[in-house]
């Protein structure tokens, strides 16, 4: 019975898989952050379309204690 040891080639392939995983994961995270920031930023056009036409005072919107 022959036992296989981790050789240099196995360590190199494990390192390549690790580096690729880090790069792909980091790229996916960066793309997700960029998407959220661009859609939820202050230049968001949907807020302009769906928001109130005129600015209302807070006491007309929030009815505290009454």
Backbone as XML, in Angstrom:
<?xml version="1.0"?>
<chain id="A" units="angstrom">
  <residue number="1" name="UNK">
    <atom name="N" x="0.842" y="-1.182" z="0.000"/>
    <atom name="CA" x="0.000" y="0.000" z="0.000"/>
    <atom name="C" x="0.885" y="1.243" z="0.000"/>
  </residue>
  <residue number="2" name="UNK">
    <atom name="N" x="0.649" y="2.104" z="-0.967"/>
    <atom name="CA" x="1.464" y="3.309" z="-1.115"/>
    <atom name="C" x="0.690" y="4.507" z="-0.571"/>
  </residue>
  <residue number="3" name="UNK">
    <atom name="N" x="1.309" y="5.248" z="0.317"/>
    <atom name="CA" x="0.680" y="6.444" z="0.875"/>
    <atom name="C" x="1.143" y="7.661" z="0.092"/>
  </residue>
  <residue number="4" name="UNK">
    <atom name="N" x="0.195" y="8.470" z="-0.311"/>
    <atom name="CA" x="0.535" y="9.682" z="-1.053"/>
    <atom name="C" x="0.798" y="10.822" z="-0.091"/>
  </residue>
  <residue number="5" name="UNK">
    <atom name="N" x="1.890" y="11.505" z="-0.313"/>
    <atom name="CA" x="2.208" y="12.689" z="0.479"/>
    <atom name="C" x="1.866" y="13.929" z="-0.329"/>
  </residue>
  <residue number="6" name="UNK">
    <atom name="N" x="1.651" y="14.992" z="0.382"/>
    <atom name="CA" x="1.444" y="16.267" z="-0.309"/>
    <atom name="C" x="2.794" y="16.692" z="-0.876"/>
  </residue>
  <residue number="7" name="UNK">
    <atom name="N" x="2.844" y="16.796" z="-2.161"/>
    <atom name="CA" x="4.100" y="17.171" z="-2.788"/>
    <atom name="C" x="4.062" y="18.638" z="-3.183"/>
  </residue>
  <residue number="8" name="UNK">
    <atom name="N" x="5.116" y="19.083" z="-3.830"/>
    <atom name="CA" x="5.198" y="20.494" z="-4.209"/>
    <atom name="C" x="4.101" y="20.876" z="-5.191"/>
  </residue>
  <residue number="9" name="UNK">
    <atom name="N" x="3.739" y="19.962" z="-6.067"/>
    <atom name="CA" x="2.701" y="20.267" z="-7.053"/>
    <atom name="C" x="1.343" y="20.455" z="-6.365"/>
  </residue>
  <residue number="10" name="UNK">
    <atom name="N" x="1.043" y="19.648" z="-5.385"/>
    <atom name="CA" x="-0.216" y="19.785" z="-4.648"/>
    <atom name="C" x="-0.288" y="21.092" z="-3.878"/>
  </residue>
  <residue number="11" name="UNK">
    <atom name="N" x="0.822" y="21.495" z="-3.303"/>
    <atom name="CA" x="0.850" y="22.760" z="-2.574"/>
    <atom name="C" x="0.700" y="23.943" z="-3.526"/>
  </residue>
  <residue number="12" name="UNK">
    <atom name="N" x="1.318" y="23.831" z="-4.702"/>
    <atom name="CA" x="1.218" y="24.909" z="-5.677"/>
    <atom name="C" x="-0.211" y="25.033" z="-6.195"/>
  </residue>
  <residue number="13" name="UNK">
    <atom name="N" x="-0.861" y="23.896" z="-6.459"/>
    <atom name="CA" x="-2.239" y="23.968" z="-6.954"/>
    <atom name="C" x="-3.178" y="24.482" z="-5.870"/>
  </residue>
  <residue number="14" name="UNK">
    <atom name="N" x="-2.925" y="24.144" z="-4.623"/>
    <atom name="CA" x="-3.742" y="24.669" z="-3.528"/>
    <atom name="C" x="-3.555" y="26.177" z="-3.401"/>
  </residue>
  <residue number="15" name="UNK">
    <atom name="N" x="-2.345" y="26.648" z="-3.611"/>
    <atom name="CA" x="-2.084" y="28.086" z="-3.551"/>
    <atom name="C" x="-2.770" y="28.810" z="-4.702"/>
  </residue>
  <residue number="16" name="UNK">
    <atom name="N" x="-2.784" y="28.208" z="-5.882"/>
    <atom name="CA" x="-3.452" y="28.816" z="-7.032"/>
    <atom name="C" x="-4.957" y="28.900" z="-6.781"/>
  </residue>
  <residue number="17" name="UNK">
    <atom name="N" x="-5.542" y="27.838" z="-6.235"/>
    <atom name="CA" x="-6.973" y="27.846" z="-5.921"/>
    <atom name="C" x="-7.276" y="28.915" z="-4.876"/>
  </residue>
  <residue number="18" name="UNK">
    <atom name="N" x="-6.432" y="29.054" z="-3.880"/>
    <atom name="CA" x="-6.621" y="30.066" z="-2.841"/>
    <atom name="C" x="-6.581" y="31.472" z="-3.424"/>
  </residue>
  <residue number="19" name="UNK">
    <atom name="N" x="-5.591" y="31.748" z="-4.259"/>
    <atom name="CA" x="-5.447" y="33.081" z="-4.851"/>
    <atom name="C" x="-6.634" y="33.392" z="-5.763"/>
  </residue>
  <residue number="20" name="UNK">
    <atom name="N" x="-7.025" y="32.424" z="-6.597"/>
    <atom name="CA" x="-8.179" y="32.639" z="-7.476"/>
    <atom name="C" x="-9.462" y="32.873" z="-6.683"/>
  </residue>
  <residue number="21" name="UNK">
    <atom name="N" x="-9.644" y="32.124" z="-5.612"/>
    <atom name="CA" x="-10.834" y="32.303" z="-4.779"/>
    <atom name="C" x="-10.867" y="33.688" z="-4.147"/>
  </residue>
  <residue number="22" name="UNK">
    <atom name="N" x="-9.728" y="34.153" z="-3.663"/>
    <atom name="CA" x="-9.660" y="35.488" z="-3.061"/>
    <atom name="C" x="-9.942" y="36.578" z="-4.097"/>
  </residue>
  <residue number="23" name="UNK">
    <atom name="N" x="-9.374" y="36.426" z="-5.292"/>
    <atom name="CA" x="-9.586" y="37.429" z="-6.333"/>
    <atom name="C" x="-11.040" y="37.456" z="-6.798"/>
  </residue>
  <residue number="24" name="UNK">
    <atom name="N" x="-11.605" y="36.291" z="-7.044"/>
    <atom name="CA" x="-12.995" y="36.240" z="-7.506"/>
    <atom name="C" x="-13.972" y="36.707" z="-6.415"/>
  </residue>
  <residue number="25" name="UNK">
    <atom name="N" x="-13.716" y="36.316" z="-5.178"/>
    <atom name="CA" x="-14.571" y="36.755" z="-4.072"/>
    <atom name="C" x="-14.472" y="38.255" z="-3.848"/>
  </residue>
  <residue number="26" name="UNK">
    <atom name="N" x="-13.268" y="38.777" z="-3.907"/>
    <atom name="CA" x="-13.082" y="40.220" z="-3.753"/>
    <atom name="C" x="-13.722" y="40.996" z="-4.883"/>
  </residue>
  <residue number="27" name="UNK">
    <atom name="N" x="-13.613" y="40.480" z="-6.094"/>
    <atom name="CA" x="-14.253" y="41.131" z="-7.245"/>
    <atom name="C" x="-15.766" y="41.131" z="-7.130"/>
  </residue>
  <residue number="28" name="UNK">
    <atom name="N" x="-16.331" y="40.012" z="-6.687"/>
    <atom name="CA" x="-17.783" y="39.938" z="-6.512"/>
    <atom name="C" x="-18.247" y="40.895" z="-5.415"/>
  </residue>
  <residue number="29" name="UNK">
    <atom name="N" x="-17.495" y="40.991" z="-4.338"/>
    <atom name="CA" x="-17.853" y="41.909" z="-3.256"/>
    <atom name="C" x="-17.759" y="43.360" z="-3.716"/>
  </residue>
  <residue number="30" name="UNK">
    <atom name="N" x="-16.736" y="43.681" z="-4.464"/>
    <atom name="CA" x="-16.591" y="45.049" z="-4.964"/>
    <atom name="C" x="-17.721" y="45.406" z="-5.929"/>
  </residue>
  <residue number="31" name="UNK">
    <atom name="N" x="-18.108" y="44.468" z="-6.777"/>
    <atom name="CA" x="-19.211" y="44.717" z="-7.706"/>
    <atom name="C" x="-20.522" y="44.915" z="-6.954"/>
  </residue>
  <residue number="32" name="UNK">
    <atom name="N" x="-20.743" y="44.142" z="-5.900"/>
    <atom name="CA" x="-21.953" y="44.294" z="-5.105"/>
    <atom name="C" x="-21.998" y="45.652" z="-4.411"/>
  </residue>
  <residue number="33" name="UNK">
    <atom name="N" x="-20.892" y="46.063" z="-3.847"/>
    <atom name="CA" x="-20.831" y="47.364" z="-3.181"/>
    <atom name="C" x="-21.054" y="48.491" z="-4.180"/>
  </residue>
  <residue number="34" name="UNK">
    <atom name="N" x="-20.455" y="48.395" z="-5.346"/>
    <atom name="CA" x="-20.622" y="49.433" z="-6.363"/>
    <atom name="C" x="-22.072" y="49.523" z="-6.820"/>
  </residue>
  <residue number="35" name="UNK">
    <atom name="N" x="-22.743" y="48.384" z="-6.947"/>
    <atom name="CA" x="-24.146" y="48.383" z="-7.352"/>
    <atom name="C" x="-25.027" y="49.030" z="-6.296"/>
  </residue>
  <residue number="36" name="UNK">
    <atom name="N" x="-24.824" y="48.681" z="-5.037"/>
    <atom name="CA" x="-25.640" y="49.249" z="-3.963"/>
    <atom name="C" x="-25.403" y="50.747" z="-3.843"/>
  </residue>
  <residue number="37" name="UNK">
    <atom name="N" x="-24.168" y="51.168" z="-3.912"/>
    <atom name="CA" x="-23.855" y="52.595" z="-3.783"/>
    <atom name="C" x="-24.451" y="53.385" z="-4.946"/>
  </residue>
  <residue number="38" name="UNK">
    <atom name="N" x="-24.385" y="52.837" z="-6.143"/>
    <atom name="CA" x="-24.901" y="53.585" z="-7.289"/>
    <atom name="C" x="-26.422" y="53.656" z="-7.300"/>
  </residue>
  <residue number="39" name="UNK">
    <atom name="N" x="-27.106" y="52.644" z="-6.781"/>
    <atom name="CA" x="-28.574" y="52.673" z="-6.792"/>
    <atom name="C" x="-29.159" y="53.376" z="-5.578"/>
  </residue>
  <residue number="40" name="UNK">
    <atom name="N" x="-28.435" y="53.463" z="-4.489"/>
    <atom name="CA" x="-28.955" y="54.074" z="-3.265"/>
    <atom name="C" x="-28.306" y="55.414" z="-2.959"/>
  </residue>
  <residue number="41" name="UNK">
    <atom name="N" x="-27.555" y="55.951" z="-3.879"/>
    <atom name="CA" x="-26.838" y="57.195" z="-3.649"/>
    <atom name="C" x="-27.736" y="58.410" z="-3.748"/>
  </residue>
  <residue number="42" name="UNK">
    <atom name="N" x="-27.207" y="59.588" z="-3.463"/>
    <atom name="CA" x="-28.005" y="60.804" z="-3.486"/>
    <atom name="C" x="-28.517" y="61.175" z="-4.877"/>
  </residue>
  <residue number="43" name="UNK">
    <atom name="N" x="-27.928" y="60.639" z="-5.920"/>
    <atom name="CA" x="-28.400" y="60.925" z="-7.267"/>
    <atom name="C" x="-29.435" y="59.925" z="-7.738"/>
  </residue>
  <residue number="44" name="UNK">
    <atom name="N" x="-30.071" y="59.214" z="-6.828"/>
    <atom name="CA" x="-31.039" y="58.178" z="-7.158"/>
    <atom name="C" x="-32.263" y="58.803" z="-7.812"/>
  </residue>
  <residue number="45" name="UNK">
    <atom name="N" x="-32.567" y="58.418" z="-9.033"/>
    <atom name="CA" x="-33.670" y="59.034" z="-9.768"/>
    <atom name="C" x="-35.032" y="58.533" z="-9.310"/>
  </residue>
  <residue number="46" name="UNK">
    <atom name="N" x="-35.125" y="57.344" z="-8.718"/>
    <atom name="CA" x="-36.437" y="56.845" z="-8.297"/>
    <atom name="C" x="-36.986" y="57.639" z="-7.110"/>
  </residue>
  <residue number="47" name="UNK">
    <atom name="N" x="-36.105" y="58.177" z="-6.268"/>
    <atom name="CA" x="-36.572" y="58.976" z="-5.137"/>
    <atom name="C" x="-37.228" y="60.265" z="-5.632"/>
  </residue>
  <residue number="48" name="UNK">
    <atom name="N" x="-36.723" y="60.817" z="-6.691"/>
    <atom name="CA" x="-37.288" y="62.041" z="-7.240"/>
    <atom name="C" x="-38.653" y="61.767" z="-7.844"/>
  </residue>
  <residue number="49" name="UNK">
    <atom name="N" x="-38.830" y="60.634" z="-8.482"/>
    <atom name="CA" x="-40.090" y="60.309" z="-9.135"/>
    <atom name="C" x="-41.177" y="59.889" z="-8.157"/>
  </residue>
  <residue number="50" name="UNK">
    <atom name="N" x="-40.798" y="59.205" z="-7.083"/>
    <atom name="CA" x="-41.812" y="58.676" z="-6.180"/>
    <atom name="C" x="-41.994" y="59.495" z="-4.902"/>
  </residue>
  <residue number="51" name="UNK">
    <atom name="N" x="-41.191" y="60.509" z="-4.687"/>
    <atom name="CA" x="-41.291" y="61.304" z="-3.473"/>
    <atom name="C" x="-42.383" y="62.355" z="-3.560"/>
  </residue>
  <residue number="52" name="UNK">
    <atom name="N" x="-42.634" y="63.067" z="-2.454"/>
    <atom name="CA" x="-43.663" y="64.102" z="-2.478"/>
    <atom name="C" x="-43.289" y="65.254" z="-3.414"/>
  </residue>
  <residue number="53" name="UNK">
    <atom name="N" x="-44.305" y="65.868" z="-4.001"/>
    <atom name="CA" x="-44.068" y="66.965" z="-4.937"/>
    <atom name="C" x="-43.486" y="68.179" z="-4.227"/>
  </residue>
  <residue number="54" name="UNK">
    <atom name="N" x="-44.070" y="68.507" z="-3.086"/>
    <atom name="CA" x="-43.595" y="69.643" z="-2.289"/>
    <atom name="C" x="-43.058" y="69.126" z="-0.961"/>
  </residue>
  <residue number="55" name="UNK">
    <atom name="N" x="-42.109" y="69.866" z="-0.407"/>
    <atom name="CA" x="-41.561" y="69.509" z="0.895"/>
    <atom name="C" x="-42.584" y="69.873" z="1.965"/>
  </residue>
  <residue number="56" name="UNK">
    <atom name="N" x="-42.907" y="68.892" z="2.814"/>
    <atom name="CA" x="-43.890" y="69.107" z="3.882"/>
    <atom name="C" x="-43.181" y="69.269" z="5.210"/>
  </residue>
  <residue number="57" name="UNK">
    <atom name="N" x="-43.743" y="70.066" z="6.118"/>
    <atom name="CA" x="-43.154" y="70.178" z="7.449"/>
    <atom name="C" x="-43.337" y="68.858" z="8.209"/>
  </residue>
  <residue number="58" name="UNK">
    <atom name="N" x="-42.408" y="68.524" z="9.070"/>
    <atom name="CA" x="-42.475" y="67.246" z="9.775"/>
    <atom name="C" x="-43.741" y="67.065" z="10.604"/>
  </residue>
  <residue number="59" name="UNK">
    <atom name="N" x="-44.287" y="68.134" z="11.181"/>
    <atom name="CA" x="-45.480" y="67.967" z="12.026"/>
    <atom name="C" x="-46.729" y="67.576" z="11.223"/>
  </residue>
  <residue number="60" name="UNK">
    <atom name="N" x="-46.720" y="67.739" z="9.925"/>
    <atom name="CA" x="-47.829" y="67.267" z="9.117"/>
    <atom name="C" x="-47.704" y="65.775" z="8.794"/>
  </residue>
  <residue number="61" name="UNK">
    <atom name="N" x="-46.499" y="65.284" z="8.787"/>
    <atom name="CA" x="-46.267" y="63.874" z="8.463"/>
    <atom name="C" x="-46.236" y="63.017" z="9.716"/>
  </residue>
  <residue number="62" name="UNK">
    <atom name="N" x="-45.536" y="63.473" z="10.747"/>
    <atom name="CA" x="-45.375" y="62.727" z="11.980"/>
    <atom name="C" x="-46.352" y="63.256" z="13.027"/>
  </residue>
  <residue number="63" name="UNK">
    <atom name="N" x="-47.232" y="62.418" z="13.463"/>
    <atom name="CA" x="-48.252" y="62.816" z="14.421"/>
    <atom name="C" x="-47.918" y="62.235" z="15.785"/>
  </residue>
  <residue number="64" name="UNK">
    <atom name="N" x="-47.109" y="62.957" z="16.544"/>
    <atom name="CA" x="-46.700" y="62.484" z="17.872"/>
    <atom name="C" x="-47.728" y="62.903" z="18.910"/>
  </residue>
  <residue number="65" name="UNK">
    <atom name="N" x="-48.189" y="61.944" z="19.665"/>
    <atom name="CA" x="-49.036" y="62.195" z="20.831"/>
    <atom name="C" x="-50.405" y="62.758" z="20.502"/>
  </residue>
  <residue number="66" name="UNK">
    <atom name="N" x="-50.904" y="62.525" z="19.337"/>
    <atom name="CA" x="-52.221" y="63.076" z="19.133"/>
    <atom name="C" x="-52.800" y="62.651" z="17.867"/>
  </residue>
</chain>
